[in-house]
Amino acid sequence: MMAVALTKENFAQSIENGVSLVDFWAPWCGPCKMQLPIVEELSTELAGQATIAKINVDEEPELASQFGVMSIPTLILFKDGQPVDKMVGLQSKDALKAKISNQI
């Protein structure tokens, strides 16, 4: 299962229920290229428990500015549509999984 690519059209609907991890990234960002496979693995491992999604900040600048994303990768954890945690920079799979598990 792949992480869901979010746009401003499907964003609110995608994160409104349950726990969602959203990775704000861009194709030109080196650390993002290391973060993406971790996010994809989590989307497989946590299928049915949490929504794992990604937002290309070049294509969705409004969403990036709405959540104050200044540097990437930034990962924001949402619970029922509300941001509950924000992590800036490359995050390990174990750290992300622990944070998600705490919210499920």
C-alpha positions in Angstrom: 0.0 0.0 0.0 1.3 3.4 -0.9 1.1 6.6 1.1 -1.9 8.7 -0.1 -0.9 11.8 -2.1 -3.0 14.6 -0.7 -4.1 17.8 -2.4 -6.2 20.7 -1.1 -9.2 19.0 -2.7 -8.9 15.8 -0.7 -7.0 16.9 2.4 -9.7 17.6 4.9 -11.7 14.5 4.0 -8.6 12.3 4.2 -7.6 13.3 7.7 -10.9 14.0 9.4 -11.3 10.6 11.1 -8.7 8.7 13.1 -5.0 9.1 13.1 -3.1 10.4 10.1 0.6 11.0 9.5 1.3 13.6 6.7 4.7 13.9 5.2 5.4 17.4 3.6 8.1 16.8 1.0 9.5 17.9 -2.4 11.2 16.0 -5.1 14.4 18.2 -4.9 14.8 17.7 -1.2 17.6 15.2 -0.2 16.4 14.2 3.3 12.9 13.9 1.8 14.2 11.1 -0.5 15.4 9.2 2.6 12.1 9.9 4.5 9.8 8.7 1.7 10.6 5.0 1.8 10.1 5.0 5.6 6.7 6.7 5.2 5.8 4.1 2.5 6.8 1.2 4.8 4.6 2.6 7.6 1.7 2.9 5.2 1.9 -0.8 4.6 2.5 -1.8 8.2 -0.2 0.4 9.6 -2.8 -0.2 6.9 -6.3 -0.1 8.5 -5.0 1.6 11.7 -3.7 4.9 10.5 -3.7 7.0 7.3 -0.2 7.6 6.0 -0.1 10.5 3.5 2.3 12.8 1.7 2.0 16.4 0.3 4.3 17.7 -2.3 4.9 21.3 -1.1 5.7 22.5 -4.6 2.3 21.5 -5.8 0.3 22.4 -2.7 1.9 25.6 -1.2 -1.4 26.6 0.5 -1.4 23.4 2.6 2.3 23.9 3.5 1.7 27.5 4.7 -1.6 26.6 6.5 0.4 24.3 8.8 3.5 26.5 9.0 5.8 24.2 7.1 9.1 26.2 6.8 11.5 23.4 6.1 11.1 19.9 4.8 10.7 17.1 5.4 8.1 18.1 8.0 5.8 15.3 9.3 2.5 16.3 11.1 0.5 13.8 13.0 -3.3 14.5 13.0 -6.0 13.0 15.3 -9.5 13.4 14.0 -8.5 16.3 11.8 -6.5 18.2 14.4 -2.7 18.4 14.4 -1.3 16.8 17.6 2.4 16.6 16.8 4.9 18.2 14.3 8.3 16.8 13.5 10.8 18.7 11.4 13.7 16.8 9.7 14.4 13.2 9.0 12.5 10.9 11.4 13.3 7.2 12.1 10.7 4.6 11.4 10.6 3.5 15.1 10.1 7.1 16.3 7.2 7.7 13.9 5.6 4.3 14.7 5.8 5.1 18.4 4.1 8.5 18.0 1.4 7.0 15.8 0.8 4.1 18.2 0.4 6.6 21.1 -2.6 8.2 19.2 -4.3 5.1 18.0 
